[in-house]
Amino acid sequence: MKNKLSGWKDVFLFTLAQTLKSKAFVASFIIMMLLALVASPVMNMMSAADGENANYTITKMYVYDETGYFNADTVRAMLKTGGWTVQVDMGGTPQEGEAYEKLCAHVDESETSAVLLFVTAKEGPVELFLEYSRNGEIKKTELTAFEQVLFAAFEECRYDALKVDAAQRELLSAQVSTSVLRAGMDGNVVSEGDTSISGFEYWFLYGLLFIGMMICMMVGSQVATSVIVEKSSKVVEYLLTSVKPLAVIVGKVLAMLCVVMTEMVGLIVVFAASNAITGQKTGENVLAKLISPEVLGKLNPVNIALGLIFIALGMIFYATLAGLAGATVSRMEEAGEGLVMFTISVLVGVYVGIGAAGSLLGAGDNPFAVFAMLFPLSSPFLMPGAIVIGKAPVWIIVVSFVLLVALIALLFWFVARVYEALIVHNGNRIGIKQLLKMRN
């Protein structure tokens, strides 16, 4: 193996230097750093803007109630608590001639800060219809918040109309939970806790899956492009006189790994600094708003390091696969066609990971989630998040690591057998069947 890897350091240093000096990398790196720098203050301003009630524009509400439950004083008081000082005008019913349609037209054209509420129970359940002018300044976000408070206020009105006292209300609004217990052979109940993940943990997994996909796609495309450019320019033919094919692909993959890791570390450092500065100015931690305390509390150097290891292994695997795919084509015009299988492999891994995350949300621990954590195509995407939220036991981490490393070693061996023949190939793109025949 020593002679096959001889010269990989030279390829690594050359590729790394060329990439870091390229205008495309410098420009993209600067843009990403600037985005990370302004991300914290921008998100803080957006959060502050969402919490301001001073800009609420609804000042009047016309009510047409067919149920008889509506109590204007109760609704007015609850809306005021939510930030609205609203004049409530109790109208009749929409069936009273053309009064309702005329009022709709009036609100739409003239009284644009007013809304119309129609309460009916004709179809069985009570329904609340809220209409507003599209010509005014009432925003959809304000209307959504208004609807939530209005619905809660109407519930209070209904309880009052039905003469439901405080104790009965508490009983009616109490949360009902169910559980299934399994009895053991001795007749005793075997406790089975809820192993499903929370909604926030699901989106945390989903976010890391998306980030992992973007990283692998970016690294893979860069490696494949580099291989194709060297083939089309004949540079690789001179390179192979002193460096073995395996050393070329290993050097390129590790160089791209270092480039991406540099970008990731830079983004983390800049965002952390931005978050700290914003926190000093505003007294609030923006990161704490974005990440639930249940996830923040589980972050530690060990699981962060393990997550980065799986991300790095995933990048090595997919970058090597992309390099092999790039060697099957001779011209840049064929790059998209040559990378089809690479793209499909990434998407298969991502979709298996998304399916596993969904199964953890709905059913908790299950065989499919275990399979996805062990499956080498999906483990680089799923394992980092699963480790952080505590859904990856030690044995799964060890077995998944071994399987992924073994597949990478097998892929490198395969590359060593076919890369030399592919790298000097010029002509039509080599298909999968021809590629598999080259292993012998």
N, C-alpha and C positions, 0 to 999 in steps of 0.2 A: 504493500500500500504506500510505502514511503516514496518509491519512484513515481507512482501515479499521482501523488499529491505534490511532488516537487515543483516549486515555483508558484504555489497558490498565494503566498504572501505578496509576491510581486504583482500578481493580477489583482489581489485585494487592494493593495496600496494605490495602484494605478487607477482602478475603477473608483475607489473612494475619492481620490484627489480630483479626478475629472468630474465626478458628480457634484462634489461640494463647490467646485469652481464654476460650474455651469450657470448661466444666467437664469435658466428656468428654475433651478433649485433655490438660488439666492432670492429671486423674486417671490416664489411661493413661500419660502421660509419667513421672509419679512412680513408678508401679508398675514400668515398664520400667527406670528408673534403679536402683530398689531391687533388682530381679532381677539386673541387671548387677553391682551392688555385691557381692552375696552369692554370685554364681555361682562365682567363683574359690575362695573358702574352702570352699564346699560340695563342689565337684568334687575339691578336694584331700583333704577328709575321706573322701569316697567311695573315692577311689583308695587312701588309706592303709588303709581298712577292708578293701578287697579283698585287700591284700597281707599282712594279718595271719594267721598260722597258729595263733596262740595259742588261737583259739576253735574249733579243730577238735574234733569230738565223737566221731568214730569211734575206738573203742578195741579192737575185736575183730573178727576175720573168720573165719567158718567156710568151709571150702573143700571142694567136691566136684569132683574132677578126673577126667575120663574119658580124658584124653590121655596122662597120665603125664609131661607136661612140667614140671608145677608144682614149684618148689623153694621151700619156705617161707622158708629163710634168705635167699635172694637177694631175694625179694619184700619181706620184712620190712626188710632193710637199705635198699632203695630208698625204701620208704614213710617210713622214719625220716628219710632225707635230705630228703624233701618236707615234713616237719613232723608226721608221724603216728608215734606209738609204738603199734603195733598188735600184739595177741596173735593169732597165726595158729593155728587149730585145723584140722588136716587130717581131714576126715570121710571117709565112704565115697562111695557113688554114690547118686543119687536113687532108683535102682531097689531099694535095700535096704529093702523093706517100706514102712512108713509113717514111717520115721525122719526123712526130709527134710521131709515135710509137718508133722510135729510140731515140728521145729526152727523152721520158718517161723512157725508159730503162737506158739512161745515167744519168738522175737525180736520179733515184731510186738506182743506184749502185755507182755512183761516185760523182755527184754534189748534195749532200744531203742537203745543205743549200738553195737550190733553189726550187721554186714552179712553176707550170704551170697553166696558166689561159686560159680557153677556153670560149669565149663569142659567143653565138648563139641565133638566134630568129626563128629557123626553125619551132618550134611547136606553134608559135604565140607570147607568151610573151618572153621577153629577159631573158635568163638564163646564169648564170655564174657558171662554173665548175672549181673548184680549186683542183689540184692534188699535192701531195707532197710525199717525200720518207719516208717510214716507217723505213728505216735503219739509219736515221739521228737523230738529237737532237731536231727537231721541235716538240713542245708539242701541244696537242690538245687545251689547253687554249690559247696559243699564236695564233694558227691558227684561233680560233673563233674571237679573237680581230682583227686580220688581215682582216678577211672577212668583219667585220662590217665597218671598215675604207675603205676597198676596194669598198664596195657597195656604200657608200656615195660619194666616189670619182667618181665612174662611173656615178652616177646621175648627178654630176656636168658636166662631159664630155658630157652627153646626152643633157643637157640644152644648153651647148655651141654649139653643133652640130646643134641643132634646132633653134639657134639664139633667144633664150628666154632671155629677159632682166631681170633686177633685180626686177622690179615691177611685171612682169608676174610670176616670180619664187615665189615671196611672195604670190601671189594669188593662185598659184597651190599647194603650200605647207601649206596653211592655214588650220587649223583644223576646221572640219565641225561638228557641234553639233545640235541635234534635241531635241525638247521637246514637250510634249503633254499637252495641257491646257484644263481644264474642266470648263464649264460655269455653273454658279449657276442659281437658279430659276429666279433671277432678270436680267439675261442676262450678268452680270459682270463675268469676268474671276476669277475663284477660283485658287489661286496659290498653286501648289503642288510641293514642293521641292524634290530633289533627296534624298531619304532616304537610298540608298544602301551604304554598307560599302566599304572601300577601300581594295585592295588586301592585304596590310600589316595587316589591322585589321582582315581580314579573317584568315591569318596565325597566328596572335596573338590568336584568338579564338581557332584555331585548336591546337596550342601548349598547351594552358591551358587544353583543352579537353584531350589531350594525357597524360599530367601530372596527371590530376584528375583520369583518368582510371588506371594509374600505381599505384597511392596511394591507391585507393580503392581495387585493386586486391591484393596489398601487405598486407594491413591491414586485409582484409578478409581471405586470406590464412593463415596468422599467427593466427588469432582467431580460425579458423576451425581446424588447426593443433593442437593447444593447447587443444581444446575440445576433439579431437579424442585421443590424447595421454593420457589425464586424464581418458577417458573412458576405453581405452585398458589396462591401468595399474591399474585400480580399485581405483585410488586416489579419483575420484569424489564421489564414494559411501561413503567414510569417510567424504568428504567435505559436502555432503548433510545432514549429521546428525546435523550440526549446522548452515548451510547457505542455504537459499532458492534458488531454481534454477534461478529465475529472478535476484537475487543478484549476482549469479555467472556470468551470461552473461553480466550484466551491468558492473560489475567490470572489466571483461576481455576487453570489448569493450572500456571503458574509458582509461584503461591502454594502449592499443594499440594506441588510439588516442593521448595520451601524448607522446608516443614513437615517432610516426611519426611527430608530431608537433615539438618535440625536434630536429629531423633530419632536418626538413624544416627550422626552425629558424637558426640552425647551418650553413646550406648551404647558406642561405641568408647573414648572418653576415660575413662568411668567403669570399664569393664571393665579397661582398661590400668592404671588406678590401683589397682584391686582386685587385679589380678595382681601388680603390683609390691609392694604391701603384704604380700600372702600370701607372696611369694617371700622377702621380708626376714625374715618370721617363721619360715618353714619351711625356707628354703634351697633350695627347689625352684621351678622355673618351670612353672606349671600349663599355660600356653599351649603350651609345648614338648611337653607330654604329649599335648595334643589334636591338634596339627598336626605332621605328620612333618617331620623336618629337611630332606628332599628338597623339600618345598614351602616351608618357612620360608626356605631358602637362596635361593629364586627370587624372594622378595618384595623389591621395590625401589620407590622413589617413582614411577618411570615406569609400570610395569605396574599399580600401584595406581591411579594417575591415569587410565590408559586404561580400566581396569575400571569406575571410577566414572562416566566419561563415557558408556560404553555403558549402565550402569544408569540414568543420568539421561535418556538418549535414549529408553530403553525406557519409563520412567515418562511422559515427555512424549507418546509415541505412544499408549500405552494409555489415559492419562488423557484425551487428546483424543477417542479412540474412545468412551470411556465418557461423556464430555460430550455427544457427538453422540447416543449411545443414550438418555441421559437426556432429551434434548430431544424425543424421539419419544413421550413419555408425558406425561400431564397431571396424574396423581395419584400419590401415594406408593404406593397399593395396587397400581399397575401397574409399580412399579420392577423387581421381580424378572423379570417377563415382558420388559420393555424391555431388560434387561441380558443376556439370553440369548446374543445374538451376541457381545457383549463377552467374556463368560465363556468361550464356545467358542473365541474367538480366543486367549485366554490359555492355555487348556488345550492347544490345538493346538501353540502355540509351546513350551510346557513339555515335552510328550510327544515332539516332534521333538528337542528338546535332550537328553532322557533317552536316546532311541534312539541319538543320536550319541555320547553319553558311553559307552554300552554297546558301540558299535562300535569306539570307540577302545580300550576295555579288551580286547576280544577279537581285533580284527584290526589295530589300529594305524591309521595314516593311511589314509583311504579316501574315495571320492567323496561318500558320504552325510554324513560329518562335515564336509567342506568345504561342502556344500550347507547344512547346518544353521547353520554359522557365517555364511553369506551371507544366508540367508533372514531377512527383517526381523522375522517373527513370533517366531523362536527366537533370533536373534543377541543380543538384550539379555540373555537368560538364560544362554546358553552361552559367549559371548565373554569375560566377565570371568574365569571360571575357566580357559578355554583360553589366555588371555594369560598368566596367572600360571604355569601348568605348561609353557609353551613350545610349545603346540600350535597357535598362531595366527601364521603368518608375517606379515611386514610387508604383503605384498600383500593378504592376506586381511583384515587389520585395516583397510587403506585402503578396499578395495572394500566391505566390510561397513559401514563408517562412511558412505560415500557413499550406498549403497543405503538405509540407515536414515534419513539426513537427507532424501533425496529423497522417501521415502514420507511422512515427517512433513510436508514442504512440500506434497505433494499432498493429504494429509489436511486440512491447514489451508485449502488452496484449496477443497476440497470443502465444508468447514464454512462458509467464507465465502459459498458459493453457496446453501446450503440452511438454514443456521442461523437466519437471520432469519425464514424462513417457519415453521420448526419451533418457535421459541422462543415464538411467540404462539399456537401451535396449541393448541386445547382440544377434547377429544373422544376418539374411539377412537384407540388406538395406531397410529402409522404403520408400515406394513410396509416390507420392504427394497425391493420393486418400486416403491412410491410414493416412497421416499427417493431411489432412483436417478433417477427422472424429474425430481426437483427440481433436478438439477444444471444443467438447461438454462434 
